[in-house]
Amino acid sequence: MVRSTVMACAVLVAAGLASPPASADECNDAFCTPGITPGVVLGAPCGDTGFYVFGTNSWGRLVFCGSPRRYEPRYFRSPPMYGIKELGSSCTGYEFAVAQAPDGLFLSCSTVDNNAVWVRGDA
């Protein structure tokens, strides 16, 4: 039984239908990201657009604190979020996504000198 379960998992991973297990130190989604504020209201004012900007609304939807030009910061729907990443590291494959640095800094995947890298999301 165990052997068939392991084999089935290997087939799913090889087919691209499942991801291999992440290491204990790896965080690739919002569920393992620290500092996410629960119970925020979409469109409500928020304070910090640089650090620990993520929250969830009453439906569990991920939001982030952003500041459109000339307006006070508000909570907006978040683009896809991929957990904890390092500022300046490659984000190839995560284009148009966001993440959080280990110190809570808001990161966005952007192209710099023809390379996809994690940059400050509030810049």
Phi, psi and omega in degrees: 000312179298318181299318180291326177294316178297317179298317180297319178296318179298320178295317179296318178297314181297326180279354180080014181268349177213153179268146174294153181302138177282156176290165182298332182270356185263135179231113185242016177205177183291337185294336180251006182273125180284157172083015178279125183278121179277157171072026178277160181253126178305127180089351180287153177298150177219166190262313190243120179263005183250321186231139180047058186271349187273149176209174174233146177270185184295340178268358181087006179285137180284134178230167175220156179271117180226163182230099175293155183311136175065010180236156176292152179301142180219162175275131179236160172299139183272142167296174177307135183245131186241045169070221185261125179225166181262133176305130178087351179279164181295140175234026177305130184094349179244022182307142181067022180245171178231165179203184177229137176284162180304331180271006178096356180298135177287125181242149176226142178279123183218159178268124178230120182052046179064019177236135176280117181223157175282123179237170176302131180280343181262005183275000000 
